[in-house]
């Protein structure tokens, strides 16, 4: 019965996706001397099936992301970029602003961005959705559970001459959607009226012993690459918008250690995150929180192998989450197949995910299946 329920809609989703024609990706750039303008974007058509052990199964077919962008420059060492998402519209937010910044690159080995940009925490979150091996990120890259979103502020990044050491730092305004069951960071440029407001400071350092390893998953080049990184941040409520008694967050600190390895078609990614969060109301015991505070821990290990070099990849992963008020740690086993038509520019993905003790509730299990077609131009 389970198979019959999912085969038809999964086949329909993938069949519809295959109708998208192949083309050279990477955006279209118009140049006039030092001046240029680049247009591009990504399309992600996703099918999702959810089957909880207690309750009815549900499924849906939708655009997970529809993200065009415009990037350009009129002057040497300066550029601007803005990107928006029309895929996952919520209520009145029909368009969500993503990247929106101006950048100066005139310093040696250093770039400075001013605007809305990815906060330098969590290797999996920094890795773009278009470069992921599973259809959806694991706990460590999920901004609903402690990982910061794109934030509005000043962002610096750079590297040493050999590019074996890279770094990034940000000071920004960041919002939290008040909820006892999540630790949900959001960008202030797409805020709702009840979001807690605050300031965030953090940074990261990554070491690449065999040369720089980009924030991208899977091994196409079959060259030995490795990285290990550490990151940390602190967020504090500025007191401007506390309208959800019992849910308003007072402060959050985060720590990350992560690593990755690539060689001969194998890829491995590992990450551990820890967040210490405190509510304004120290008496609340609900969701993640016990007596108004929690230590939220996320971890994951993921491995992939190219069964057909650069074309067909098998991926397996295990991830987990624990919090002070959880009855039992929430764990996930994930498995997937990726068919790369043109590497990450055009690919089809199938991911199976088995949740055990979801939301920290013992015996609350759920099966999820994702199918996604991606086209990047």
NORGIRA-V228603 format. One record per pair of residues at least 24 apart in sequence whose C-alpha atoms are under 10 Angstrom apart, sorted by the first residue. I is the first residue (numbers start at 0). J is the second residue. If there is no record, write none. Layout:
# NORGIRA-V228603
i=I j=J
i=I j=J
This chain:
# NORGIRA-V228603
i=1 j=50
i=1 j=56
i=4 j=48
i=4 j=56
i=4 j=58
i=5 j=46
i=5 j=47
i=5 j=48
i=5 j=49
i=5 j=58
i=5 j=368
i=8 j=46
i=8 j=47
i=8 j=48
i=8 j=58
i=8 j=59
i=8 j=60
i=8 j=370
i=9 j=45
i=9 j=46
i=9 j=47
i=9 j=48
i=9 j=58
i=9 j=60
i=9 j=349
i=9 j=368
i=9 j=369
i=9 j=370
i=9 j=371
i=10 j=46
i=10 j=370
i=11 j=46
i=11 j=60
i=12 j=44
i=12 j=45
i=12 j=46
i=12 j=47
i=12 j=59
i=12 j=60
i=12 j=61
i=12 j=370
i=12 j=371
i=12 j=372
i=13 j=44
i=13 j=45
i=13 j=46
i=13 j=347
i=13 j=348
i=13 j=349
i=13 j=370
i=13 j=371
i=13 j=372
i=14 j=372
i=15 j=44
i=15 j=372
i=16 j=43
i=16 j=44
i=16 j=45
i=16 j=346
i=16 j=347
i=16 j=370
i=16 j=371
i=16 j=372
i=16 j=373
i=16 j=374
i=17 j=346
i=17 j=347
i=17 j=372
i=17 j=373
i=19 j=345
i=19 j=372
i=19 j=373
i=19 j=374
i=20 j=345
i=20 j=374
i=21 j=340
i=21 j=341
i=21 j=344
i=21 j=345
i=21 j=346
i=21 j=374
i=22 j=340
i=22 j=341
i=22 j=344
i=22 j=345
i=22 j=374
i=22 j=375
i=22 j=376
i=23 j=341
i=23 j=344
i=23 j=345
i=23 j=375
i=23 j=376
i=24 j=341
i=24 j=342
i=24 j=343
i=24 j=344
i=24 j=345
i=24 j=374
i=24 j=375
i=24 j=376
i=25 j=344
i=25 j=375
i=25 j=376
i=26 j=67
i=26 j=68
i=26 j=69
i=26 j=70
i=26 j=375
i=26 j=376
i=27 j=69
i=27 j=376
i=28 j=69
i=28 j=70
i=28 j=71
i=29 j=71
i=30 j=71
i=30 j=72
i=31 j=73
i=32 j=73
i=33 j=72
i=33 j=73
i=33 j=74
i=33 j=75
i=33 j=76
i=34 j=71
i=34 j=72
i=34 j=73
i=34 j=74
i=34 j=75
i=34 j=77
i=34 j=78
i=35 j=70
i=35 j=71
i=35 j=72
i=35 j=73
i=35 j=74
i=35 j=78
i=36 j=69
i=36 j=70
i=36 j=71
i=36 j=72
i=36 j=73
i=36 j=78
i=36 j=79
i=36 j=80
i=37 j=68
i=37 j=69
i=37 j=70
i=37 j=71
i=37 j=72
i=37 j=80
i=38 j=67
i=38 j=68
i=38 j=69
i=38 j=70
i=38 j=71
i=38 j=80
i=38 j=376
i=39 j=66
i=39 j=67
i=39 j=68
i=39 j=69
i=39 j=70
i=39 j=82
i=39 j=375
i=39 j=376
i=40 j=64
i=40 j=65
i=40 j=66
i=40 j=67
i=40 j=68
i=40 j=69
i=40 j=82
i=40 j=83
i=40 j=84
i=40 j=374
i=40 j=375
i=40 j=376
i=41 j=65
i=41 j=66
i=41 j=67
i=41 j=68
i=41 j=84
i=41 j=128
i=41 j=129
i=41 j=344
i=41 j=345
i=41 j=373
i=41 j=374
i=41 j=375
i=41 j=376
i=42 j=66
i=42 j=67
i=42 j=84
i=42 j=86
i=42 j=129
i=42 j=345
i=42 j=371
i=42 j=372
i=42 j=373
i=42 j=374
i=42 j=375
i=42 j=376
i=43 j=86
i=43 j=128
i=43 j=129
i=43 j=134
i=43 j=345
i=43 j=346
i=43 j=347
i=43 j=371
i=43 j=372
i=43 j=373
i=43 j=374
i=43 j=375
i=44 j=86
i=44 j=347
i=44 j=370
i=44 j=371
i=44 j=372
i=44 j=373
i=44 j=374
i=45 j=134
i=45 j=347
i=45 j=348
i=45 j=349
i=45 j=369
i=45 j=370
i=45 j=371
i=45 j=372
i=45 j=373
i=46 j=349
i=46 j=368
i=46 j=369
i=46 j=370
i=46 j=371
i=46 j=372
i=47 j=134
i=47 j=350
i=47 j=367
i=47 j=368
i=47 j=369
i=47 j=370
i=47 j=371
i=48 j=351
i=48 j=366
i=48 j=367
i=48 j=368
i=48 j=369
i=48 j=370
i=49 j=352
i=49 j=365
i=49 j=366
i=49 j=367
i=49 j=368
i=49 j=369
i=50 j=353
i=50 j=364
i=50 j=365
i=50 j=366
i=50 j=367
i=50 j=368
i=51 j=353
i=51 j=354
i=51 j=357
i=51 j=363
i=51 j=364
i=51 j=365
i=51 j=366
i=51 j=367
i=52 j=362
i=52 j=363
i=52 j=364
i=52 j=365
i=52 j=366
i=53 j=362
i=53 j=363
i=53 j=364
i=53 j=365
i=54 j=365
i=56 j=365
i=56 j=366
i=56 j=367
i=57 j=367
i=58 j=367
i=58 j=368
i=58 j=369
i=59 j=369
i=60 j=369
i=60 j=370
i=60 j=371
i=61 j=86
i=61 j=87
i=61 j=371
i=62 j=86
i=62 j=87
i=62 j=88
i=62 j=371
i=62 j=372
i=63 j=87
i=63 j=88
i=63 j=134
i=63 j=371
i=63 j=372
i=63 j=373
i=64 j=88
i=64 j=128
i=64 j=129
i=64 j=373
i=65 j=94
i=66 j=94
i=66 j=95
i=66 j=96
i=66 j=97
i=66 j=375
i=67 j=375
i=67 j=376
i=68 j=97
i=68 j=98
i=68 j=99
i=69 j=98
i=69 j=99
i=70 j=99
i=70 j=100
i=70 j=101
i=71 j=101
i=72 j=101
i=72 j=102
i=75 j=103
i=75 j=104
i=75 j=105
i=76 j=102
i=76 j=103
i=76 j=104
i=76 j=105
i=76 j=106
i=76 j=110
i=77 j=101
i=77 j=102
i=77 j=103
i=77 j=104
i=77 j=105
i=77 j=110
i=77 j=111
i=77 j=112
i=78 j=102
i=78 j=103
i=78 j=104
i=78 j=112
i=79 j=103
i=79 j=112
i=79 j=113
i=79 j=114
i=80 j=114
i=80 j=115
i=81 j=114
i=81 j=115
i=81 j=116
i=91 j=191
i=92 j=189
i=92 j=190
i=92 j=191
i=94 j=189
i=95 j=186
i=95 j=188
i=95 j=189
i=95 j=190
i=96 j=149
i=96 j=186
i=96 j=187
i=96 j=188
i=96 j=189
i=97 j=148
i=97 j=149
i=97 j=150
i=97 j=186
i=97 j=188
i=97 j=189
i=98 j=149
i=98 j=150
i=98 j=151
i=99 j=149
i=99 j=150
i=99 j=151
i=99 j=188
i=100 j=151
i=100 j=152
i=100 j=153
i=100 j=154
i=101 j=153
i=102 j=153
i=102 j=154
i=102 j=155
i=103 j=155
i=104 j=156
i=104 j=157
i=106 j=157
i=107 j=157
i=107 j=158
i=107 j=159
i=107 j=160
i=108 j=156
i=108 j=157
i=108 j=158
i=108 j=159
i=108 j=160
i=108 j=162
i=108 j=165
i=109 j=155
i=109 j=156
i=109 j=157
i=109 j=158
i=109 j=159
i=109 j=165
i=109 j=166
i=109 j=167
i=110 j=154
i=110 j=155
i=110 j=156
i=110 j=157
i=110 j=158
i=110 j=167
i=111 j=153
i=111 j=154
i=111 j=155
i=111 j=156
i=111 j=157
i=111 j=167
i=111 j=168
i=111 j=169
i=112 j=152
i=112 j=153
i=112 j=154
i=112 j=155
i=112 j=156
i=112 j=169
i=113 j=151
i=113 j=152
i=113 j=153
i=113 j=154
i=113 j=155
i=113 j=169
i=113 j=171
i=114 j=149
i=114 j=150
i=114 j=151
i=114 j=152
i=114 j=153
i=114 j=154
i=114 j=171
i=114 j=188
i=115 j=148
i=115 j=149
i=115 j=150
i=115 j=151
i=115 j=152
i=115 j=153
i=115 j=154
i=115 j=171
i=115 j=172
i=115 j=186
i=115 j=187
i=115 j=188
i=116 j=148
i=116 j=149
i=116 j=150
i=116 j=151
i=116 j=152
i=116 j=153
i=116 j=154
i=116 j=169
i=116 j=171
i=116 j=186
i=117 j=147
i=117 j=148
i=117 j=149
i=117 j=150
i=117 j=151
i=117 j=154
i=117 j=169
i=117 j=186
i=118 j=146
i=118 j=147
i=118 j=148
i=118 j=149
i=118 j=150
i=118 j=151
i=118 j=152
i=118 j=153
i=118 j=154
i=118 j=167
i=118 j=168
i=118 j=169
i=118 j=170
i=118 j=171
i=118 j=173
i=118 j=199
i=118 j=200
i=118 j=201
i=118 j=202
i=118 j=203
i=118 j=232
i=119 j=146
i=119 j=147
i=119 j=148
i=119 j=149
i=119 j=154
i=119 j=155
i=119 j=156
i=119 j=166
i=119 j=167
i=119 j=168
i=119 j=169
i=119 j=200
i=119 j=201
i=119 j=202
i=119 j=203
i=119 j=204
i=119 j=230
i=119 j=231
i=119 j=232
i=120 j=146
i=120 j=147
i=120 j=148
i=120 j=167
i=120 j=168
i=120 j=169
i=120 j=201
i=120 j=202
i=120 j=203
i=120 j=204
i=120 j=228
i=120 j=229
i=120 j=230
i=120 j=231
i=120 j=232
i=120 j=253
i=120 j=254
i=120 j=255
i=120 j=256
i=120 j=272
i=121 j=145
i=121 j=146
i=121 j=147
i=121 j=203
i=121 j=228
i=121 j=229
i=121 j=230
i=121 j=231
i=121 j=253
i=121 j=254
i=121 j=255
i=121 j=256
i=121 j=257
i=121 j=270
i=121 j=271
i=121 j=272
i=122 j=203
i=122 j=205
i=122 j=214
i=122 j=215
i=122 j=227
i=122 j=228
i=122 j=229
i=122 j=230
i=122 j=255
i=122 j=256
i=122 j=257
i=122 j=258
i=122 j=259
i=122 j=268
i=122 j=269
i=122 j=270
i=123 j=214
i=123 j=215
i=123 j=216
i=123 j=257
i=123 j=268
i=123 j=269
i=123 j=270
i=123 j=299
i=124 j=148
i=124 j=149
i=124 j=214
i=125 j=149
i=125 j=214
i=125 j=215
i=126 j=213
i=126 j=214
i=126 j=215
i=126 j=216
i=127 j=214
i=127 j=215
i=127 j=216
i=128 j=215
i=129 j=215
i=129 j=216
i=129 j=343
i=129 j=344
i=129 j=345
i=129 j=346
i=129 j=373
i=129 j=374
i=129 j=375
i=130 j=214
i=130 j=215
i=130 j=216
i=130 j=217
i=130 j=342
i=130 j=343
i=130 j=344
i=131 j=214
i=131 j=215
i=131 j=216
i=131 j=217
i=131 j=343
i=131 j=348
i=132 j=215
i=132 j=216
i=132 j=217
i=132 j=301
i=132 j=302
i=132 j=303
i=132 j=312
i=132 j=313
i=132 j=314
i=132 j=315
i=132 j=334
i=132 j=335
i=132 j=336
i=132 j=337
i=132 j=343
i=132 j=348
i=132 j=349
i=132 j=350
i=133 j=216
i=133 j=301
i=133 j=314
i=133 j=315
i=133 j=316
i=133 j=333
i=133 j=334
i=133 j=335
i=133 j=336
i=133 j=337
i=133 j=348
i=133 j=349
i=133 j=350
i=133 j=351
i=133 j=352
i=133 j=369
i=133 j=370
i=133 j=371
i=134 j=335
i=134 j=336
i=134 j=337
i=134 j=347
i=134 j=348
i=134 j=349
i=134 j=350
i=134 j=351
i=134 j=368
i=134 j=369
i=134 j=370
i=134 j=371
i=134 j=372
i=134 j=373
i=135 j=350
i=135 j=352
i=135 j=369
i=135 j=371
i=137 j=270
i=137 j=297
i=137 j=298
i=137 j=299
i=137 j=300
i=137 j=301
i=137 j=316
i=137 j=317
i=137 j=318
i=137 j=319
i=137 j=320
i=137 j=331
i=137 j=333
i=138 j=270
i=138 j=271
i=138 j=272
i=138 j=296
i=138 j=297
i=138 j=298
i=138 j=299
i=138 j=318
i=138 j=319
i=138 j=320
i=138 j=329
i=138 j=330
i=138 j=331
i=139 j=255
i=139 j=257
i=139 j=269
i=139 j=270
i=139 j=271
i=139 j=272
i=139 j=273
i=139 j=296
i=139 j=297
i=139 j=298
i=139 j=299
i=139 j=318
i=139 j=319
i=139 j=320
i=140 j=270
i=140 j=272
i=140 j=297
i=140 j=298
i=140 j=299
i=141 j=182
i=141 j=183
i=141 j=184
i=141 j=297
i=142 j=181
i=142 j=182
i=142 j=183
i=142 j=184
i=142 j=185
i=143 j=175
i=143 j=176
i=143 j=178
i=143 j=180
i=143 j=181
i=143 j=182
i=143 j=183
i=143 j=184
i=143 j=185
i=144 j=180
i=144 j=181
i=144 j=182
i=144 j=183
i=144 j=184
i=144 j=272
i=144 j=274
i=144 j=287
i=144 j=295
i=144 j=296
i=144 j=297
i=144 j=320
i=145 j=175
i=145 j=181
i=145 j=182
i=145 j=183
i=145 j=184
i=145 j=251
i=145 j=252
i=145 j=253
i=145 j=272
i=145 j=273
i=145 j=274
i=145 j=275
i=145 j=276
i=145 j=295
i=145 j=296
i=145 j=297
i=146 j=182
i=146 j=183
i=146 j=184
i=146 j=185
i=146 j=232
i=146 j=253
i=146 j=254
i=146 j=255
i=146 j=272
i=146 j=273
i=146 j=274
i=146 j=297
i=147 j=173
i=147 j=174
i=147 j=175
i=147 j=182
i=147 j=183
i=147 j=184
i=147 j=185
i=147 j=186
i=147 j=199
i=147 j=232
i=147 j=234
i=147 j=253
i=148 j=173
i=148 j=174
i=148 j=175
i=148 j=183
i=148 j=184
i=148 j=185
i=148 j=186
i=148 j=187
i=149 j=173
i=149 j=184
i=149 j=185
i=149 j=186
i=149 j=187
i=149 j=188
i=150 j=174
i=150 j=184
i=150 j=185
i=150 j=186
i=150 j=187
i=150 j=188
i=150 j=198
i=150 j=199
i=151 j=186
i=151 j=187
i=151 j=188
i=151 j=198
i=151 j=199
i=152 j=198
i=152 j=199
i=152 j=200
i=154 j=201
i=154 j=202
i=155 j=202
i=156 j=202
i=156 j=203
i=156 j=204
i=157 j=204
i=158 j=204
i=158 j=205
i=158 j=206
i=158 j=211
i=161 j=207
i=161 j=210
i=161 j=211
i=162 j=205
i=162 j=206
i=162 j=207
i=162 j=208
i=162 j=209
i=162 j=210
i=162 j=211
i=162 j=212
i=163 j=205
i=163 j=206
i=163 j=207
i=163 j=208
i=163 j=209
i=163 j=210
i=163 j=211
i=163 j=212
i=163 j=226
i=164 j=204
i=164 j=205
i=164 j=206
i=164 j=207
i=164 j=208
i=164 j=210
i=164 j=211
i=164 j=226
i=164 j=227
i=164 j=228
i=165 j=203
i=165 j=204
i=165 j=205
i=165 j=206
i=165 j=207
i=165 j=211
i=165 j=212
i=165 j=228
i=166 j=202
i=166 j=203
i=166 j=204
i=166 j=205
i=166 j=206
i=166 j=228
i=166 j=229
i=166 j=230
i=167 j=201
i=167 j=202
i=167 j=203
i=167 j=204
i=167 j=205
i=167 j=230
i=168 j=200
i=168 j=201
i=168 j=202
i=168 j=203
i=168 j=204
i=168 j=230
i=168 j=231
i=168 j=232
i=169 j=199
i=169 j=200
i=169 j=201
i=169 j=202
i=169 j=203
i=169 j=232
i=170 j=198
i=170 j=199
i=170 j=200
i=170 j=201
i=170 j=202
i=170 j=232
i=170 j=233
i=171 j=197
i=171 j=198
i=171 j=199
i=171 j=200
i=171 j=201
i=171 j=234
i=172 j=196
i=172 j=197
i=172 j=198
i=172 j=199
i=172 j=200
i=172 j=234
i=172 j=235
i=172 j=237
i=173 j=197
i=173 j=198
i=173 j=199
i=173 j=200
i=173 j=234
i=173 j=235
i=173 j=236
i=174 j=198
i=174 j=199
i=174 j=234
i=174 j=235
i=174 j=236
i=174 j=240
i=175 j=234
i=175 j=236
i=175 j=247
i=175 j=248
i=176 j=243
i=176 j=246
i=176 j=247
i=176 j=248
i=177 j=241
i=177 j=242
i=177 j=243
i=177 j=244
i=177 j=245
i=177 j=246
i=177 j=247
i=177 j=248
i=177 j=278
i=178 j=243
i=178 j=245
i=178 j=246
i=178 j=247
i=178 j=248
i=178 j=285
i=178 j=286
i=178 j=287
i=179 j=245
i=179 j=246
i=179 j=247
i=179 j=248
i=179 j=278
i=179 j=283
i=179 j=284
i=179 j=285
i=179 j=286
i=179 j=287
i=179 j=288
i=179 j=289
i=179 j=291
i=180 j=246
i=180 j=285
i=180 j=286
i=180 j=287
i=180 j=288
i=180 j=324
i=180 j=358
i=181 j=286
i=181 j=287
i=181 j=288
i=181 j=295
i=181 j=358
i=182 j=248
i=182 j=251
i=182 j=274
i=182 j=276
i=182 j=287
i=182 j=295
i=192 j=240
i=192 j=242
i=193 j=240
i=193 j=241
i=193 j=242
i=193 j=243
i=193 j=247
i=194 j=239
i=194 j=240
i=194 j=241
i=194 j=242
i=194 j=243
i=194 j=247
i=194 j=248
i=195 j=235
i=195 j=236
i=195 j=237
i=195 j=238
i=195 j=239
i=195 j=240
i=195 j=241
i=195 j=242
i=195 j=243
i=195 j=246
i=195 j=247
i=195 j=248
i=195 j=249
i=196 j=234
i=196 j=235
i=196 j=236
i=196 j=237
i=196 j=238
i=196 j=239
i=196 j=240
i=196 j=241
i=196 j=247
i=196 j=248
i=196 j=249
i=197 j=234
i=197 j=235
i=197 j=236
i=197 j=237
i=197 j=238
i=197 j=239
i=197 j=240
i=197 j=248
i=197 j=249
i=197 j=250
i=198 j=233
i=198 j=234
i=198 j=235
i=198 j=236
i=198 j=237
i=198 j=250
i=199 j=232
i=199 j=233
i=199 j=234
i=199 j=235
i=199 j=236
i=199 j=250
i=199 j=251
i=199 j=252
i=200 j=231
i=200 j=232
i=200 j=233
i=200 j=234
i=200 j=235
i=200 j=252
i=201 j=230
i=201 j=231
i=201 j=232
i=201 j=233
i=201 j=234
i=201 j=252
i=201 j=253
i=201 j=254
i=202 j=229
i=202 j=230
i=202 j=231
i=202 j=232
i=202 j=233
i=203 j=228
i=203 j=229
i=203 j=230
i=203 j=231
i=203 j=232
i=203 j=254
i=203 j=255
i=203 j=256
i=204 j=228
i=204 j=229
i=204 j=230
i=204 j=231
i=205 j=229
i=205 j=230
i=205 j=256
i=205 j=257
i=205 j=258
i=206 j=258
i=207 j=258
i=207 j=259
i=207 j=260
i=212 j=259
i=212 j=260
i=212 j=261
i=214 j=259
i=215 j=259
i=215 j=343
i=216 j=259
i=216 j=260
i=216 j=261
i=216 j=266
i=216 j=267
i=216 j=268
i=216 j=301
i=216 j=302
i=216 j=303
i=216 j=343
i=217 j=260
i=217 j=261
i=217 j=262
i=217 j=264
i=217 j=265
i=217 j=266
i=217 j=267
i=217 j=268
i=217 j=302
i=217 j=303
i=217 j=304
i=217 j=305
i=217 j=309
i=217 j=312
i=217 j=313
i=217 j=314
i=217 j=337
i=217 j=342
i=217 j=343
i=218 j=260
i=218 j=261
i=218 j=262
i=218 j=263
i=218 j=264
i=218 j=265
i=218 j=266
i=218 j=267
i=218 j=303
i=218 j=304
i=218 j=305
i=218 j=308
i=218 j=309
i=218 j=312
i=219 j=261
i=219 j=262
i=219 j=263
i=219 j=264
i=219 j=265
i=219 j=266
i=219 j=305
i=219 j=308
i=219 j=309
i=219 j=310
i=219 j=342
i=219 j=343
i=220 j=261
i=220 j=262
i=220 j=263
i=220 j=264
i=220 j=308
i=220 j=309
i=221 j=261
i=221 j=262
i=221 j=263
i=221 j=264
i=221 j=265
i=221 j=266
i=221 j=305
i=221 j=308
i=221 j=309
i=222 j=260
i=222 j=261
i=222 j=262
i=222 j=263
i=222 j=264
i=222 j=265
i=223 j=260
i=223 j=261
i=223 j=262
i=223 j=263
i=223 j=264
i=223 j=265
i=223 j=266
i=224 j=259
i=224 j=260
i=224 j=261
i=224 j=262
i=224 j=266
i=225 j=258
i=225 j=259
i=225 j=260
i=225 j=261
i=225 j=262
i=225 j=266
i=225 j=267
i=225 j=268
i=226 j=257
i=226 j=258
i=226 j=259
i=226 j=260
i=226 j=261
i=226 j=268
i=227 j=256
i=227 j=257
i=227 j=258
i=227 j=259
i=227 j=260
i=227 j=268
i=227 j=269
i=227 j=270
i=228 j=255
i=228 j=256
i=228 j=257
i=228 j=258
i=228 j=259
i=228 j=270
i=229 j=254
i=229 j=255
i=229 j=256
i=229 j=257
i=229 j=258
i=229 j=270
i=229 j=271
i=229 j=272
i=230 j=254
i=230 j=255
i=230 j=256
i=230 j=257
i=230 j=272
i=231 j=255
i=231 j=256
i=231 j=272
i=231 j=273
i=231 j=274
i=232 j=274
i=233 j=274
i=233 j=275
i=234 j=276
i=236 j=279
i=241 j=279
i=243 j=279
i=244 j=278
i=244 j=279
i=244 j=280
i=244 j=283
i=245 j=278
i=245 j=279
i=245 j=280
i=245 j=281
i=245 j=282
i=245 j=283
i=245 j=284
i=245 j=285
i=245 j=291
i=246 j=277
i=246 j=278
i=246 j=279
i=246 j=280
i=246 j=283
i=246 j=285
i=246 j=288
i=246 j=291
i=247 j=277
i=247 j=278
i=247 j=279
i=247 j=280
i=248 j=276
i=248 j=277
i=248 j=278
i=248 j=279
i=248 j=280
i=248 j=291
i=248 j=292
i=249 j=276
i=249 j=277
i=249 j=278
i=249 j=279
i=249 j=280
i=249 j=281
i=249 j=291
i=249 j=292
i=250 j=275
i=250 j=276
i=250 j=277
i=250 j=278
i=250 j=279
i=250 j=292
i=251 j=275
i=251 j=276
i=251 j=277
i=251 j=278
i=251 j=292
i=251 j=293
i=251 j=294
i=252 j=276
i=252 j=277
i=252 j=294
i=253 j=294
i=253 j=295
i=253 j=296
i=254 j=296
i=255 j=297
i=255 j=298
i=256 j=298
i=257 j=298
i=257 j=299
i=257 j=300
i=258 j=300
i=259 j=300
i=259 j=301
i=259 j=302
i=260 j=302
i=261 j=302
i=261 j=303
i=261 j=304
i=262 j=304
i=263 j=304
i=263 j=305
i=263 j=308
i=264 j=303
i=264 j=304
i=264 j=305
i=264 j=306
i=264 j=307
i=264 j=308
i=264 j=309
i=264 j=312
i=265 j=302
i=265 j=303
i=265 j=304
i=265 j=305
i=265 j=306
i=265 j=312
i=265 j=313
i=265 j=314
i=266 j=301
i=266 j=302
i=266 j=303
i=266 j=304
i=266 j=305
i=266 j=314
i=267 j=300
i=267 j=301
i=267 j=302
i=267 j=303
i=267 j=304
i=267 j=314
i=267 j=315
i=267 j=316
i=268 j=299
i=268 j=300
i=268 j=301
i=268 j=302
i=268 j=303
i=268 j=316
i=269 j=298
i=269 j=299
i=269 j=300
i=269 j=301
i=269 j=302
i=269 j=316
i=269 j=317
i=269 j=318
i=270 j=297
i=270 j=298
i=270 j=299
i=270 j=300
i=270 j=301
i=270 j=318
i=271 j=296
i=271 j=297
i=271 j=298
i=271 j=299
i=271 j=300
i=271 j=318
i=271 j=319
i=271 j=320
i=272 j=296
i=272 j=297
i=272 j=298
i=272 j=299
i=272 j=320
i=273 j=297
i=273 j=298
i=273 j=320
i=273 j=321
i=273 j=322
i=274 j=322
i=275 j=322
i=284 j=323
i=284 j=324
i=285 j=324
i=285 j=325
i=286 j=322
i=286 j=323
i=286 j=324
i=286 j=325
i=286 j=358
i=286 j=359
i=286 j=360
i=287 j=321
i=287 j=322
i=287 j=323
i=287 j=324
i=287 j=325
i=287 j=358
i=287 j=359
i=288 j=322
i=288 j=323
i=288 j=324
i=288 j=325
i=289 j=322
i=289 j=323
i=289 j=324
i=289 j=325
i=290 j=323
i=290 j=324
i=292 j=322
i=292 j=323
i=292 j=324
i=293 j=321
i=293 j=322
i=293 j=323
i=293 j=324
i=293 j=325
i=294 j=321
i=294 j=322
i=294 j=323
i=294 j=324
i=295 j=320
i=295 j=321
i=295 j=322
i=295 j=323
i=295 j=324
i=295 j=325
i=296 j=320
i=296 j=321
i=296 j=322
i=296 j=323
i=296 j=328
i=297 j=321
i=297 j=322
i=297 j=328
i=297 j=329
i=297 j=330
i=298 j=330
i=299 j=330
i=299 j=331
i=299 j=332
i=301 j=332
i=301 j=333
i=301 j=334
i=302 j=334
i=303 j=334
i=303 j=335
i=303 j=336
i=303 j=337
i=304 j=336
i=305 j=336
i=305 j=337
i=305 j=338
i=306 j=336
i=306 j=337
i=307 j=338
i=307 j=339
i=308 j=339
i=309 j=338
i=309 j=339
i=309 j=340
i=309 j=341
i=309 j=342
i=309 j=343
i=310 j=337
i=310 j=338
i=310 j=339
i=310 j=340
i=310 j=341
i=310 j=342
i=310 j=346
i=311 j=336
i=311 j=337
i=311 j=338
i=311 j=339
i=311 j=340
i=311 j=342
i=311 j=346
i=311 j=347
i=311 j=348
i=312 j=336
i=312 j=337
i=312 j=338
i=312 j=339
i=312 j=348
i=313 j=337
i=313 j=338
i=313 j=349
i=314 j=349
i=314 j=350
i=315 j=350
i=315 j=351
i=315 j=352
i=316 j=352
i=317 j=352
i=317 j=353
i=318 j=354
i=319 j=354
i=319 j=355
i=319 j=357
i=320 j=357
i=320 j=358
i=320 j=359
i=321 j=358
i=321 j=359
i=322 j=358
i=322 j=359
i=323 j=359
i=324 j=358
i=324 j=359
i=324 j=360
i=325 j=356
i=325 j=357
i=325 j=358
i=325 j=359
i=325 j=360
i=325 j=361
i=326 j=356
i=326 j=358
i=326 j=359
i=326 j=360
i=326 j=361
i=327 j=355
i=327 j=356
i=327 j=357
i=327 j=358
i=327 j=359
i=327 j=360
i=327 j=361
i=327 j=362
i=328 j=355
i=328 j=356
i=328 j=357
i=328 j=358
i=328 j=359
i=328 j=360
i=328 j=361
i=329 j=354
i=329 j=355
i=329 j=356
i=329 j=357
i=329 j=358
i=329 j=359
i=329 j=360
i=329 j=361
i=329 j=363
i=329 j=364
i=330 j=354
i=330 j=355
i=330 j=356
i=330 j=357
i=330 j=358
i=330 j=359
i=330 j=364
i=331 j=355
i=331 j=356
i=331 j=357
i=331 j=364
i=331 j=365
i=331 j=366
i=332 j=366
i=333 j=367
i=333 j=368
i=334 j=368
i=335 j=368
i=335 j=369
i=335 j=370
i=336 j=370
i=337 j=370
i=337 j=371
i=337 j=372
i=338 j=372
i=339 j=373
i=340 j=374
i=341 j=374
i=341 j=375
i=343 j=373
i=343 j=374
i=343 j=375
i=344 j=373
i=344 j=374
i=344 j=375
i=344 j=376
i=345 j=372
i=345 j=373
i=345 j=374
i=345 j=375
i=345 j=376
i=346 j=371
i=346 j=372
i=346 j=373
i=346 j=374
i=346 j=375
i=347 j=371
i=347 j=372
i=347 j=373
i=347 j=374
i=348 j=372
i=348 j=373
